[in-house]
Structures are given as C-alpha cells and as structure tokens.
Amino acid sequence: MTDPALVPQSPLINIAPGSEVSHDKFNVKLVNPFLNVNGDVVAFSILVTTKKEKPTNVDVVPSWKEAKSQNPMLSYLAVKRCQNLFDGNDQCWTNNHRRRRVAEPLTEVLFTVGGDSSCSRSSEGYCNGPLNPVTTYYVALIGYNEVGGYSIGEFSEPIQTGDEPIQTGEQHEYLKCFIFVLVHM
C-alpha cells in the first residue's frame, strides 16, 4: 500500500474557534490526519463539497472556477497539492525555491474556505473563491505522499453559509417601499 495512512480516529475539520460563518466564506481549523508510515506526506489539497461524497479519483476534481459555473455547485479543490499548507498563510505558494516540508501528523492550521475574493470565473488554475450563500458545505483534506499516493481524510460536520447581506442601496429602496405601503394603508 502506498497511500498515506490516516491517524486512527482522526480529528474532524471544525469551524475555527471564535470565528463566524459569513455568506461567502468561513474559517476552519485543519488538523493533519495523515501518518508518514507509507512515505512522507508532502502535499495537501482541500476538498470543498456540497455532498458528503469522496471522489473516486481526486485528479479529476475540478477547480473553483469550473465548479462555480454549475448549479448546484460541484465538489472542487480550493487548493491543489499544496506543499506549504500548514505554514499558516492561507495560501498555497508554488514557488519551487522553497525547501520541501513534511507536515507532522496532528499539525494544525487555520484556513479561510472561500477567502480569495479576487477569484473570478476567468481565474487561471486553482482558486479559493467565494462560496454560495445559504449553502451547506463539507470540507476534507487530501494528503499526498512522496511516491504519489493519496488518501482523503474525514469530512467536516456540515457548515452552512449565511444569507447574503442586503446592500445599502437595496436597504434604502426596501425602506422607501415599506414606508409607502404604511402611508397608503
């Protein structure tokens, strides 16, 4: 077997303590659930999905851009084969000048799912773009070892994004309509 092994009873991915869920993002505490018994775990992907189903082949899971165009939104990878996910910078730098790091089992990091508001449907590659409002999501880590094997960790509990906030202009128009109705009753 060449796939990374999971820590027995691996901890779940949870909402970060003290954080709130907004209409388009949420913070999670990721815990590395992978052991290095089948080779060092050297890269991670973050699977975001609206269905609690593990893909049969992670190499064909689409990017945020591809998933965002579907309704309902498909499963996607917020980051793909990130070597420095557990450095804690909410990004996945692909700079080849960095020394290879091995994240130890049970290492923790906070990550904002949906945190890259600069993503657009025209963004190239993988992007951690905004989530849909009032939608239930599940998050799982995928660990890759140095020989190319991978394992998918356990899913988080369901995390539901909130309602989209009413824009100031919309609030003003709503208030005008409400007052109009009240006056003409």
C-alpha positions in Angstrom: 0.0 0.0 0.0 1.5 3.4 -1.0 -1.3 5.7 0.1 -0.8 7.9 3.2 -2.3 6.3 6.3 -4.9 8.2 8.4 -4.4 8.8 12.1 -6.8 6.4 13.9 -9.9 8.3 14.8 -8.6 11.3 13.0 -9.9 14.6 14.3 -12.5 16.4 12.2 -12.1 19.7 10.5 -14.1 22.2 12.5 -15.1 25.8 12.4 -12.3 27.8 13.8 -13.0 28.8 17.5 -14.4 32.3 17.8 -15.0 32.8 14.1 -18.3 33.4 12.3 -19.6 31.9 9.1 -20.4 34.6 6.5 -22.5 34.4 3.3 -19.4 33.6 1.2 -16.6 32.2 3.4 -15.8 30.5 6.7 -12.7 29.8 8.8 -11.8 26.2 9.6 -9.2 24.6 11.8 -7.5 21.9 9.8 -5.6 19.2 11.6 -3.2 17.0 9.6 -4.8 13.5 9.9 -2.1 11.6 8.0 0.7 9.4 9.2 4.0 9.2 7.4 4.2 5.4 7.6 3.8 4.9 3.8 6.2 7.8 2.9 6.3 11.4 4.0 3.1 13.3 3.4 4.4 16.2 1.3 1.4 18.0 -0.2 -2.3 18.6 0.6 -5.4 19.5 -1.3 -8.6 20.9 0.3 -11.8 19.3 -1.0 -14.9 21.5 -0.7 -18.2 19.9 -1.5 -22.0 20.3 -1.0 -22.4 16.5 -0.9 -20.6 14.3 1.6 -19.1 12.0 -1.0 -15.5 11.2 -1.6 -14.4 11.4 -5.2 -13.1 8.1 -6.8 -10.3 10.0 -8.5 -9.0 13.3 -7.0 -7.1 14.1 -10.2 -10.3 14.9 -12.0 -11.9 17.1 -9.2 -12.4 20.5 -10.8 -11.2 23.9 -9.7 -13.4 26.5 -8.1 -13.8 28.3 -11.4 -15.2 25.1 -13.1 -17.4 24.2 -10.1 -18.8 27.7 -9.7 -20.4 27.6 -13.1 -22.5 24.6 -12.1 -25.8 24.8 -10.3 -25.7 23.3 -7.7 -22.0 23.9 -7.2 -19.9 20.8 -7.7 -17.2 19.5 -5.4 -13.9 21.3 -6.0 -10.4 21.8 -4.8 -9.8 25.1 -3.0 -6.0 24.4 -3.2 -4.3 21.5 -5.1 -1.2 19.7 -4.0 -0.1 22.5 -1.7 3.3 21.8 -0.2 3.1 24.6 2.4 -0.5 24.5 3.6 0.5 24.0 7.2 2.7 27.1 7.2 -0.5 29.0 8.1 -0.6 31.7 5.4 -4.0 30.8 3.9 -2.3 30.4 0.5 -0.6 27.8 -1.5 2.7 29.1 -2.9 4.0 27.1 -5.8 7.5 28.7 -5.7 9.9 25.9 -6.4 12.7 27.7 -4.4 11.1 26.6 -1.1 12.6 23.6 0.7 10.3 20.6 0.8 8.5 20.4 4.1 6.9 17.5 5.8 3.9 18.4 7.9 3.8 16.3 11.0 0.6 14.4 11.9 -1.8 16.4 14.1 -0.3 19.7 13.0 -3.0 22.4 13.0 -3.6 25.5 10.8 -6.5 27.9 10.4 -7.7 28.3 6.8 -10.4 30.5 5.3 -12.5 28.5 2.8 -13.8 30.9 0.2 -11.3 33.5 1.3 -9.9 34.7 -2.0 -12.4 37.4 -3.2 -10.1 38.3 -6.1 -11.1 35.0 -7.9 -13.2 35.3 -10.9 -14.6 32.7 -13.4 -11.7 33.8 -15.6 -9.0 33.0 -13.0 -6.4 30.5 -14.1 -5.7 27.4 -12.1 -6.9 26.7 -8.6 -8.5 29.4 -6.6 -10.1 29.6 -3.1 -13.0 31.7 -4.4 -16.1 32.9 -2.6 -18.8 30.4 -1.6 -22.5 30.5 -2.4 -24.8 31.9 0.3 -27.2 29.7 2.2 -25.5 26.6 1.1 -24.3 23.6 3.2 -20.6 22.6 2.7 -18.3 19.9 3.8 -14.5 20.1 3.9 -11.9 17.3 3.8 -8.1 17.2 3.5 -6.4 15.1 0.9 -2.8 14.1 1.7 -0.2 13.1 -0.9 2.9 11.2 -0.1 6.3 11.5 -1.9 5.5 8.4 -4.2 2.2 9.9 -5.5 -0.3 8.0 -3.3 -3.1 9.9 -1.7 -5.8 9.5 0.9 -8.9 11.6 1.7 -9.4 12.5 5.3 -12.8 12.5 7.1 -15.3 15.3 6.2 -16.1 18.1 8.5 -19.5 18.5 10.0 -21.9 20.4 7.8 -21.2 24.1 7.6 -23.9 26.4 6.3 -23.1 29.8 4.9 -25.4 32.7 5.8 -27.7 34.9 3.9 -26.3 37.4 1.5 -26.3 40.8 3.2 -28.7 43.4 1.9 -26.8 46.2 0.1 -27.1 49.8 1.4 -29.0 50.8 -1.8 -31.3 47.8 -1.5 -31.9 48.7 2.1 -32.9 52.2 1.2 -35.2 51.1 -1.6 -36.8 48.5 0.7 -37.3 51.1 3.4 -38.9 53.5 0.9 -41.3 50.8 -0.3 -42.2 49.8 3.3 -42.9 53.5 4.2 -45.0 53.9 1.1 -47.1 50.9 1.9 -47.6 52.1 5.5 -48.6 55.6 4.4 -51.1 54.3 1.9 -52.8 51.8 4.2 
